[in-house]
Amino acid sequence: MFGGLAFMLDGNMACGIHGSELIVRVGRDNFEDALSQPHTRPFDMTGRLMRGFVFVSEQGIAADSELATWTDRGIAYAASLPPK
């Protein structure tokens, strides 16, 4: 998905890998909060902003606890959606 590896939960994307960055699906309501965190940027691979998804750089997931925090956010959002 998006030219990288995606991790799905009940048919919904939770997070993924693109190059050296983590893609996290946080949802529209959590988008601004996610962007306020260090080492994040908007998900805009196609040149069009996709609200609800963020990139997290390598520096933002260097520690296991940081990676777990971000993947947990993606999993929580995907779990809130109806199965596909």
Protein Blocks (a to p, Z undefined) as FASTA:
>chain_A
ZZiacddeehiafbdcehjbccddebjklmmmmmmpghiacdffnopacehiacddfklm
mpmklmmmmmmmmmmmmmmpccZZ
